[in-house]
Amino acid sequence: MDDGRPIFLQIAEQIEGSIIDGSIEEESQVPSTNELAAFHRINPATAAKGVAQLAADGVIYKKRGIGMFVATGARARLLERRRQDFARQFVAPLMAEAHKLGIEPDYVRKLIDVWEDDQ
């Protein structure tokens, strides 16, 4: 874990990724801050900050005395947010460049279809 972004964000995104891919299901318990800290060899306060971020976003919630659990509907909300991020980070710049080059959206679709067929 060291891609230049704060570690607590990387922890939060790792848990989000596990929720999205189904390895942590809704209403199941997420690793504790101590488990996360030990696994990643980081300060427990840093792990707690990542977990707190997810709780503030409504992705996980606390069951008093038991731990943190994935909220119902969290996967769908995370997928929608990631799709919007994808469009903003990749599709918007792609279409802006296509527009500059005079490439019509239908032609971009055809290019994507051809690329997909080659994979």
N, C-alpha and C positions, 0 to 999 in steps of 0.2 A: 504494500500500500504506500505508494509515494509517486503520485502523478502531478504534484505541484499544488493540488487543491487541499484544503484543510482535511485532516484525517477524519474528523467527526462527520464531515459530509460524505467521505468515502464509505464510512461505516453505514450511514443511513442509506446510501445508494446500494450497498451490498445487500442489505436486508430487503430493500425494495425489489431488487433483482430476484431475490429468492422468493418473494411473494409473487412476482410476475410469472416466474417460470414454474411455480407450483411446488417448489421444494419446501416452502413454509406456507401451509394452507391457512385460510381464514379461520379464525377462532382457535388457532393453535398457538402455543407459546413460542415466543422468540427467545434467542439466547440472552442470558442475563448480561448486565454490563461487565460483571467480573469474568464471565466466560469469554466475552468479546475481547476484553482487555488482555486476558491470558493468551488467547489464540493469536492475536495480532501484536502482542508484546507492546502494548501501549498503556498509558495511564487510565485507570478506571473512570476518571472524570471526563476524559476525552470520549470514551465509549458512551458514557452516560449522556453527554451532549448530543451525540448522534441519535441515541434512542429518544431523548427529549424532543429532538427535531421531528421525528416520526410521530410522536404523541401529539405535538402541537399541530401537525398536519392532519391528524385524525386517522392516520394509517394504523396505529397501534393504540391500545388502551391498557390501563393498569387494573389488575385484579388485586386488591389490597391483600398483602401477605403471601401472594402466590407468584406474581411476576407480570410481565407484559405480554399481551396477546394481540394477534392480528384482528383488526376490526372487520366486521361483515361489510362487504362491498369495497374493501380496500383495493383488491386486485383490479376491479373494473375502473376505479378512480385513477389508480396508478397508470393503467394502460392508456386511458384517455389523456392524461397529462403527458405521458411519453409520446403519444401520437402527435399531440399539439406541438411539443418540443421538436419532434422530428420534422414536422412541416415547416416550422420556423427556422430551424438550423440547416435543413437540406433542400427542401422543396422550394421554398421562397427564393434562395439564391440561385438554384437551378433555373427556375422560371424567369428570374430577372436577367440572367445571362442569355437565356434563349431569346428573350425579348430584344436584348441588345443586338443579337446576331440575326434577328428577323426570322427566328424559328417559331413556327406556329405550335400551339399546345398539342394538336393532333399528331404532329411529327415527333414531338418529344415522347408522346405515348407509344408511337411505333418504335422509337429507339429503345425504350424500356422493354417493350415486348420482345424485340430481337435480342436484346441483352439477356433477358430472362430465358429465352429458348436456348441460348448458348451455354447456360449454366448447367 
